[in-house]
Amino acid sequence: MSEFPPVPLTLEGSSVLHQFFRFDWKALRAVNSLDERKEITEEFTKVFAGFEKAADGKSQSAIFSQLGHKGDLIFIHFRDSLEALNQVELTLAQTRLHDFLVPTHSYVSVVELGLYESTRKTYEAAAAKGLTQHSPEWNAEIAASLERGAAAMTPRLFPSVPDAKYLCFYPMDRKRDEQKNWYMVPFTDRQRMMHDHGMIGRRYAEQVRQIITGSIGMDDWEWGVTLFAEDPVVFKKLIYEMRFDEVSAEYALFGQFFIGLRLQLDKVSGWLEGKL
Protein backbone atom coordinates (compact mmCIF):
# COMPACT_ATOMS: atom_id res chain seq x y z
CA MET A 1 0.00 0.00 0.00
CA SER A 2 2.99 2.34 0.27
CA GLU A 3 2.77 2.68 -3.53
CA PHE A 4 -0.78 3.99 -3.28
CA PRO A 5 -2.03 7.40 -2.06
CA PRO A 6 -1.89 7.57 1.76
CA VAL A 7 -5.29 9.25 2.09
CA PRO A 8 -8.22 6.91 2.82
CA LEU A 9 -11.36 7.52 0.82
CA THR A 10 -14.40 8.90 2.62
CA LEU A 11 -18.08 9.34 1.93
CA GLU A 12 -19.83 12.52 3.03
CA GLY A 13 -23.51 13.05 3.75
CA SER A 14 -25.60 15.43 5.84
CA SER A 15 -24.25 18.78 6.93
CA VAL A 16 -24.46 19.00 10.72
CA LEU A 17 -24.61 21.86 13.20
CA HIS A 18 -24.37 21.49 16.96
CA GLN A 19 -25.38 24.62 18.87
CA PHE A 20 -24.71 25.08 22.59
CA PHE A 21 -26.37 27.79 24.67
CA ARG A 22 -26.53 29.15 28.18
CA PHE A 23 -30.02 30.34 29.07
CA ASP A 24 -30.46 33.81 30.56
CA TRP A 25 -32.78 32.88 33.43
CA LYS A 26 -32.50 36.32 35.00
CA ALA A 27 -33.77 37.98 31.84
CA LEU A 28 -36.67 35.54 31.65
CA ARG A 29 -37.66 36.24 35.26
CA ALA A 30 -37.81 39.91 34.34
CA VAL A 31 -40.70 39.10 32.00
CA ASN A 32 -43.50 39.44 34.54
CA SER A 33 -46.42 38.86 32.20
CA LEU A 34 -47.41 35.20 32.02
CA ASP A 35 -49.15 35.86 28.74
CA GLU A 36 -45.97 37.31 27.28
CA ARG A 37 -43.96 34.30 28.43
CA LYS A 38 -46.54 32.03 26.82
CA GLU A 39 -46.33 33.96 23.56
CA ILE A 40 -42.53 33.73 23.55
CA THR A 41 -42.64 29.98 24.15
CA GLU A 42 -45.37 29.28 21.61
CA GLU A 43 -43.60 31.29 18.93
CA PHE A 44 -40.38 29.33 19.46
CA THR A 45 -42.01 25.91 19.52
CA LYS A 46 -43.99 26.71 16.38
CA VAL A 47 -40.84 27.77 14.54
CA PHE A 48 -38.80 24.82 15.77
CA ALA A 49 -41.59 22.39 14.88
CA GLY A 50 -41.45 23.78 11.35
CA PHE A 51 -38.02 22.38 10.75
CA GLU A 52 -37.86 19.58 13.34
CA LYS A 53 -38.91 16.98 10.77
CA ALA A 54 -38.18 16.72 7.07
CA ALA A 55 -40.85 16.15 4.43
CA ASP A 56 -40.13 12.40 4.57
CA GLY A 57 -40.72 12.32 8.31
CA LYS A 58 -37.08 12.13 9.35
CA SER A 59 -36.12 13.95 12.52
CA GLN A 60 -33.65 16.58 11.35
CA SER A 61 -33.44 18.84 14.41
CA ALA A 62 -33.61 18.13 18.13
CA ILE A 63 -33.24 19.87 21.49
CA PHE A 64 -31.37 18.53 24.51
CA SER A 65 -31.27 19.88 28.05
CA GLN A 66 -27.58 20.09 28.86
CA LEU A 67 -26.09 18.99 32.17
CA GLY A 68 -23.29 20.82 33.96
CA HIS A 69 -21.86 24.33 33.96
CA LYS A 70 -20.97 24.42 30.26
CA GLY A 71 -24.46 25.41 29.23
CA ASP A 72 -28.18 24.73 29.37
CA LEU A 73 -29.36 23.73 25.89
CA ILE A 74 -28.00 21.83 22.90
CA PHE A 75 -29.60 22.06 19.47
CA ILE A 76 -28.64 19.54 16.78
CA HIS A 77 -29.49 20.01 13.11
CA PHE A 78 -28.97 17.66 10.14
CA ARG A 79 -29.45 19.25 6.72
CA ASP A 80 -28.50 18.66 3.09
CA SER A 81 -26.23 21.71 2.84
CA LEU A 82 -24.42 24.40 4.79
CA GLU A 83 -26.82 26.93 3.32
CA ALA A 84 -29.73 25.05 4.89
CA LEU A 85 -27.94 25.01 8.24
CA ASN A 86 -27.30 28.72 8.04
CA GLN A 87 -30.99 29.28 7.32
CA VAL A 88 -31.84 27.33 10.48
CA GLU A 89 -29.57 29.64 12.47
CA LEU A 90 -31.12 32.74 10.94
CA THR A 91 -34.68 31.51 11.44
CA LEU A 92 -34.06 30.71 15.10
CA ALA A 93 -32.44 34.10 15.59
CA GLN A 94 -35.70 35.80 14.64
CA THR A 95 -37.59 34.27 17.57
CA ARG A 96 -37.98 36.19 20.82
CA LEU A 97 -36.78 33.19 22.83
CA HIS A 98 -33.43 33.47 21.05
CA ASP A 99 -32.88 36.74 22.92
CA PHE A 100 -32.50 34.64 26.08
CA LEU A 101 -29.98 32.23 24.50
CA VAL A 102 -26.27 33.00 24.99
CA PRO A 103 -24.08 30.94 22.62
CA THR A 104 -21.32 29.07 24.45
CA HIS A 105 -20.10 26.77 21.69
CA SER A 106 -20.94 25.40 18.26
CA TYR A 107 -19.67 22.74 15.91
CA VAL A 108 -19.94 22.53 12.12
CA SER A 109 -19.24 19.27 10.32
CA VAL A 110 -20.52 16.72 7.80
CA VAL A 111 -21.49 13.10 8.33
CA GLU A 112 -18.45 11.06 7.32
CA LEU A 113 -17.93 7.37 6.69
CA GLY A 114 -14.26 6.35 6.63
CA LEU A 115 -13.46 3.68 4.06
CA TYR A 116 -10.14 2.21 5.11
CA GLU A 117 -11.15 -1.33 4.12
CA SER A 118 -12.67 -0.50 0.75
CA THR A 119 -10.00 2.12 -0.03
CA ARG A 120 -7.37 -0.59 -0.24
CA LYS A 121 -9.56 -2.72 -2.51
CA THR A 122 -10.40 0.25 -4.71
CA TYR A 123 -6.77 1.30 -5.12
CA GLU A 124 -5.68 -2.28 -5.81
CA ALA A 125 -8.40 -2.70 -8.43
CA ALA A 126 -7.37 0.53 -10.16
CA ALA A 127 -3.69 -0.53 -10.11
CA ALA A 128 -4.58 -3.96 -11.49
CA LYS A 129 -6.10 -2.22 -14.50
CA GLY A 130 -2.81 -0.43 -15.07
CA LEU A 131 -4.24 3.01 -14.32
CA THR A 132 -1.86 5.82 -13.45
CA GLN A 133 -2.53 7.48 -10.13
CA HIS A 134 -4.58 10.67 -10.38
CA SER A 135 -5.00 10.30 -14.14
CA PRO A 136 -8.49 10.96 -15.54
CA GLU A 137 -9.02 7.21 -15.80
CA TRP A 138 -7.85 6.65 -12.22
CA ASN A 139 -10.08 9.45 -10.94
CA ALA A 140 -13.07 8.03 -12.84
CA GLU A 141 -12.47 4.60 -11.30
CA ILE A 142 -12.32 6.08 -7.80
CA ALA A 143 -15.40 8.23 -8.40
CA ALA A 144 -17.38 5.22 -9.63
CA SER A 145 -16.40 3.25 -6.53
CA LEU A 146 -17.46 6.11 -4.25
CA GLU A 147 -20.74 6.49 -6.10
CA ARG A 148 -21.55 2.81 -5.56
CA GLY A 149 -20.61 3.09 -1.91
CA ALA A 150 -22.73 6.20 -1.40
CA ALA A 151 -25.77 4.50 -2.93
CA ALA A 152 -25.36 1.54 -0.57
CA MET A 153 -24.73 3.72 2.49
CA THR A 154 -27.42 6.39 1.97
CA PRO A 155 -29.25 5.70 5.28
CA ARG A 156 -26.00 6.12 7.21
CA LEU A 157 -24.91 9.18 5.25
CA PHE A 158 -28.21 10.99 5.72
CA PRO A 159 -29.39 9.81 9.15
CA SER A 160 -32.32 10.88 11.24
CA VAL A 161 -31.70 12.26 14.71
CA PRO A 162 -32.03 9.09 16.80
CA ASP A 163 -35.00 8.96 19.14
CA ALA A 164 -32.88 8.33 22.24
CA LYS A 165 -33.09 9.88 25.69
CA TYR A 166 -29.42 10.78 26.16
CA LEU A 167 -26.77 12.52 24.06
CA CYS A 168 -22.99 12.64 24.38
CA PHE A 169 -20.90 14.81 22.06
CA TYR A 170 -17.16 15.37 21.86
CA PRO A 171 -14.66 16.49 19.23
CA MET A 172 -11.37 14.71 18.60
CA ASP A 173 -8.12 14.81 16.64
CA ARG A 174 -5.42 12.37 15.61
CA LYS A 175 -2.01 13.27 17.01
CA ARG A 176 0.47 15.16 14.83
CA ASP A 177 3.41 15.75 17.16
CA GLU A 178 7.12 14.90 17.14
CA GLN A 179 6.64 11.53 18.84
CA LYS A 180 3.33 10.40 17.34
CA ASN A 181 2.02 11.46 13.96
CA TRP A 182 -0.99 9.53 12.71
CA TYR A 183 -0.59 10.96 9.24
CA MET A 184 2.89 9.48 8.85
CA VAL A 185 1.84 5.95 9.82
CA PRO A 186 1.78 3.52 6.85
CA PHE A 187 -1.66 2.96 5.38
CA THR A 188 -1.78 -0.76 6.24
CA ASP A 189 -1.03 -0.03 9.91
CA ARG A 190 -3.73 2.64 10.05
CA GLN A 191 -6.15 0.28 8.34
CA ARG A 192 -5.46 -2.46 10.89
CA MET A 193 -5.84 -0.13 13.86
CA MET A 194 -9.08 1.36 12.54
CA HIS A 195 -10.47 -2.13 11.95
CA ASP A 196 -9.73 -3.14 15.55
CA HIS A 197 -11.16 0.18 16.78
CA GLY A 198 -14.36 -0.36 14.81
CA MET A 199 -14.87 -3.82 16.24
CA ILE A 200 -15.23 -2.33 19.72
CA GLY A 201 -17.95 0.01 18.50
CA ARG A 202 -19.81 -2.85 16.85
CA ARG A 203 -20.10 -4.66 20.16
CA TYR A 204 -22.07 -1.68 21.49
CA ALA A 205 -24.21 -1.24 18.37
CA GLU A 206 -27.43 -2.35 20.06
CA GLN A 207 -26.92 0.06 22.97
CA VAL A 208 -25.44 3.15 21.30
CA ARG A 209 -26.09 4.95 18.02
CA GLN A 210 -22.88 6.63 16.91
CA ILE A 211 -22.68 9.34 14.25
CA ILE A 212 -19.20 10.41 13.17
CA THR A 213 -18.86 13.77 11.46
CA GLY A 214 -15.79 15.13 9.70
CA SER A 215 -14.78 18.71 10.38
CA ILE A 216 -11.30 19.17 8.89
CA GLY A 217 -11.36 22.63 7.35
CA MET A 218 -14.73 23.36 8.93
CA ASP A 219 -14.10 23.60 12.66
CA ASP A 220 -11.31 23.49 15.25
CA TRP A 221 -11.11 19.70 15.55
CA GLU A 222 -10.88 16.98 12.93
CA TRP A 223 -13.96 14.94 13.85
CA GLY A 224 -17.05 15.21 15.98
CA VAL A 225 -18.51 12.16 17.70
CA THR A 226 -22.19 12.19 18.68
CA LEU A 227 -23.52 9.27 20.70
CA PHE A 228 -27.17 8.53 21.45
CA ALA A 229 -28.41 5.99 24.01
CA GLU A 230 -31.17 5.16 26.47
CA ASP A 231 -28.64 4.54 29.25
CA PRO A 232 -25.99 7.25 29.78
CA VAL A 233 -23.64 4.86 31.61
CA VAL A 234 -23.02 3.08 28.31
CA PHE A 235 -21.22 6.22 27.08
CA LYS A 236 -18.69 5.78 29.88
CA LYS A 237 -18.26 2.06 29.21
CA LEU A 238 -17.80 2.44 25.46
CA ILE A 239 -15.39 5.36 25.60
CA TYR A 240 -13.44 3.79 28.48
CA GLU A 241 -12.99 0.54 26.58
CA MET A 242 -11.87 2.41 23.49
CA ARG A 243 -9.18 4.17 25.55
CA PHE A 244 -7.38 0.82 25.71
CA ASP A 245 -7.53 0.42 21.95
CA GLU A 246 -4.25 1.12 20.13
CA VAL A 247 -5.50 3.89 17.87
CA SER A 248 -7.03 5.77 20.81
CA ALA A 249 -4.28 5.07 23.33
CA GLU A 250 -1.52 6.10 20.94
CA TYR A 251 -3.02 8.64 18.57
CA ALA A 252 -6.23 10.20 19.93
CA LEU A 253 -6.74 13.67 21.38
CA PHE A 254 -10.13 14.57 22.85
CA GLY A 255 -11.88 17.88 23.34
CA GLN A 256 -14.59 18.74 25.84
CA PHE A 257 -17.44 16.32 26.46
CA PHE A 258 -21.06 17.50 26.46
CA ILE A 259 -24.02 15.48 27.72
CA GLY A 260 -27.73 16.18 27.54
CA LEU A 261 -31.24 14.79 27.88
CA ARG A 262 -33.73 14.88 25.01
CA LEU A 263 -36.19 17.75 25.37
CA GLN A 264 -39.34 17.27 23.34
CA LEU A 265 -41.08 20.39 22.07
CA ASP A 266 -44.16 19.82 24.21
CA LYS A 267 -41.89 19.92 27.27
CA VAL A 268 -40.20 23.25 26.47
CA SER A 269 -42.72 25.34 28.42
CA GLY A 270 -42.22 23.12 31.47
CA TRP A 271 -38.44 23.33 31.08
CA LEU A 272 -38.69 27.12 31.16
CA GLU A 273 -40.46 26.74 34.50
CA GLY A 274 -37.70 24.51 35.86
CA LYS A 275 -39.36 21.16 35.14
CA LEU A 276 -38.24 18.36 32.83
C-alpha positions in Angstrom: 0.0 0.0 0.0 3.0 2.3 0.3 2.8 2.7 -3.5 -0.8 4.0 -3.3 -2.0 7.4 -2.1 -1.9 7.6 1.8 -5.3 9.3 2.1 -8.2 6.9 2.8 -11.4 7.5 0.8 -14.4 8.9 2.6 -18.1 9.3 1.9 -19.8 12.5 3.0 -23.5 13.0 3.7 -25.6 15.4 5.8 -24.3 18.8 6.9 -24.5 19.0 10.7 -24.6 21.9 13.2 -24.4 21.5 17.0 -25.4 24.6 18.9 -24.7 25.1 22.6 -26.4 27.8 24.7 -26.5 29.2 28.2 -30.0 30.3 29.1 -30.5 33.8 30.6 -32.8 32.9 33.4 -32.5 36.3 35.0 -33.8 38.0 31.8 -36.7 35.5 31.7 -37.7 36.2 35.3 -37.8 39.9 34.3 -40.7 39.1 32.0 -43.5 39.4 34.5 -46.4 38.9 32.2 -47.4 35.2 32.0 -49.2 35.9 28.7 -46.0 37.3 27.3 -44.0 34.3 28.4 -46.5 32.0 26.8 -46.3 34.0 23.6 -42.5 33.7 23.6 -42.6 30.0 24.1 -45.4 29.3 21.6 -43.6 31.3 18.9 -40.4 29.3 19.5 -42.0 25.9 19.5 -44.0 26.7 16.4 -40.8 27.8 14.5 -38.8 24.8 15.8 -41.6 22.4 14.9 -41.5 23.8 11.4 -38.0 22.4 10.7 -37.9 19.6 13.3 -38.9 17.0 10.8 -38.2 16.7 7.1 -40.8 16.1 4.4 -40.1 12.4 4.6 -40.7 12.3 8.3 -37.1 12.1 9.3 -36.1 13.9 12.5 -33.7 16.6 11.4 -33.4 18.8 14.4 -33.6 18.1 18.1 -33.2 19.9 21.5 -31.4 18.5 24.5 -31.3 19.9 28.0 -27.6 20.1 28.9 -26.1 19.0 32.2 -23.3 20.8 34.0 -21.9 24.3 34.0 -21.0 24.4 30.3 -24.5 25.4 29.2 -28.2 24.7 29.4 -29.4 23.7 25.9 -28.0 21.8 22.9 -29.6 22.1 19.5 -28.6 19.5 16.8 -29.5 20.0 13.1 -29.0 17.7 10.1 -29.4 19.2 6.7 -28.5 18.7 3.1 -26.2 21.7 2.8 -24.4 24.4 4.8 -26.8 26.9 3.3 -29.7 25.0 4.9 -27.9 25.0 8.2 -27.3 28.7 8.0 -31.0 29.3 7.3 -31.8 27.3 10.5 -29.6 29.6 12.5 -31.1 32.7 10.9 -34.7 31.5 11.4 -34.1 30.7 15.1 -32.4 34.1 15.6 -35.7 35.8 14.6 -37.6 34.3 17.6 -38.0 36.2 20.8 -36.8 33.2 22.8 -33.4 33.5 21.1 -32.9 36.7 22.9 -32.5 34.6 26.1 -30.0 32.2 24.5 -26.3 33.0 25.0 -24.1 30.9 22.6 -21.3 29.1 24.4 -20.1 26.8 21.7 -20.9 25.4 18.3 -19.7 22.7 15.9 -19.9 22.5 12.1 -19.2 19.3 10.3 -20.5 16.7 7.8 -21.5 13.1 8.3 -18.5 11.1 7.3 -17.9 7.4 6.7 -14.3 6.4 6.6 -13.5 3.7 4.1 -10.1 2.2 5.1 -11.2 -1.3 4.1 -12.7 -0.5 0.7 -10.0 2.1 0.0 -7.4 -0.6 -0.2 -9.6 -2.7 -2.5 -10.4 0.2 -4.7 -6.8 1.3 -5.1 -5.7 -2.3 -5.8 -8.4 -2.7 -8.4 -7.4 0.5 -10.2 -3.7 -0.5 -10.1 -4.6 -4.0 -11.5 -6.1 -2.2 -14.5 -2.8 -0.4 -15.1 -4.2 3.0 -14.3 -1.9 5.8 -13.4 -2.5 7.5 -10.1 -4.6 10.7 -10.4 -5.0 10.3 -14.1 -8.5 11.0 -15.5 -9.0 7.2 -15.8 -7.9 6.7 -12.2 -10.1 9.4 -10.9 -13.1 8.0 -12.8 -12.5 4.6 -11.3 -12.3 6.1 -7.8 -15.4 8.2 -8.4 -17.4 5.2 -9.6 -16.4 3.3 -6.5 -17.5 6.1 -4.2 -20.7 6.5 -6.1 -21.5 2.8 -5.6 -20.6 3.1 -1.9 -22.7 6.2 -1.4 -25.8 4.5 -2.9 -25.4 1.5 -0.6 -24.7 3.7 2.5 -27.4 6.4 2.0 -29.2 5.7 5.3 -26.0 6.1 7.2 -24.9 9.2 5.3 -28.2 11.0 5.7 -29.4 9.8 9.2 -32.3 10.9 11.2 -31.7 12.3 14.7 -32.0 9.1 16.8 -35.0 9.0 19.1 -32.9 8.3 22.2 -33.1 9.9 25.7 -29.4 10.8 26.2 -26.8 12.5 24.1 -23.0 12.6 24.4 -20.9 14.8 22.1 -17.2 15.4 21.9 -14.7 16.5 19.2 -11.4 14.7 18.6 -8.1 14.8 16.6 -5.4 12.4 15.6 -2.0 13.3 17.0 0.5 15.2 14.8 3.4 15.7 17.2 7.1 14.9 17.1 6.6 11.5 18.8 3.3 10.4 17.3 2.0 11.5 14.0 -1.0 9.5 12.7 -0.6 11.0 9.2 2.9 9.5 8.9 1.8 5.9 9.8 1.8 3.5 6.9 -1.7 3.0 5.4 -1.8 -0.8 6.2 -1.0 0.0 9.9 -3.7 2.6 10.1 -6.1 0.3 8.3 -5.5 -2.5 10.9 -5.8 -0.1 13.9 -9.1 1.4 12.5 -10.5 -2.1 12.0 -9.7 -3.1 15.5 -11.2 0.2 16.8 -14.4 -0.4 14.8 -14.9 -3.8 16.2 -15.2 -2.3 19.7 -17.9 0.0 18.5 -19.8 -2.9 16.9 -20.1 -4.7 20.2 -22.1 -1.7 21.5 -24.2 -1.2 18.4 -27.4 -2.4 20.1 -26.9 0.1 23.0 -25.4 3.2 21.3 -26.1 4.9 18.0 -22.9 6.6 16.9 -22.7 9.3 14.3 -19.2 10.4 13.2 -18.9 13.8 11.5 -15.8 15.1 9.7 -14.8 18.7 10.4 -11.3 19.2 8.9 -11.4 22.6 7.3 -14.7 23.4 8.9 -14.1 23.6 12.7 -11.3 23.5 15.3 -11.1 19.7 15.5 -10.9 17.0 12.9 -14.0 14.9 13.9 -17.1 15.2 16.0 -18.5 12.2 17.7 -22.2 12.2 18.7 -23.5 9.3 20.7 -27.2 8.5 21.5 -28.4 6.0 24.0 -31.2 5.2 26.5 -28.6 4.5 29.3 -26.0 7.2 29.8 -23.6 4.9 31.6 -23.0 3.1 28.3 -21.2 6.2 27.1 -18.7 5.8 29.9 -18.3 2.1 29.2 -17.8 2.4 25.5 -15.4 5.4 25.6 -13.4 3.8 28.5 -13.0 0.5 26.6 -11.9 2.4 23.5 -9.2 4.2 25.6 -7.4 0.8 25.7 -7.5 0.4 21.9 -4.2 1.1 20.1 -5.5 3.9 17.9 -7.0 5.8 20.8 -4.3 5.1 23.3 -1.5 6.1 20.9 -3.0 8.6 18.6 -6.2 10.2 19.9 -6.7 13.7 21.4 -10.1 14.6 22.8 -11.9 17.9 23.3 -14.6 18.7 25.8 -17.4 16.3 26.5 -21.1 17.5 26.5 -24.0 15.5 27.7 -27.7 16.2 27.5 -31.2 14.8 27.9 -33.7 14.9 25.0 -36.2 17.7 25.4 -39.3 17.3 23.3 -41.1 20.4 22.1 -44.2 19.8 24.2 -41.9 19.9 27.3 -40.2 23.2 26.5 -42.7 25.3 28.4 -42.2 23.1 31.5 -38.4 23.3 31.1 -38.7 27.1 31.2 -40.5 26.7 34.5 -37.7 24.5 35.9 -39.4 21.2 35.1 -38.2 18.4 32.8 
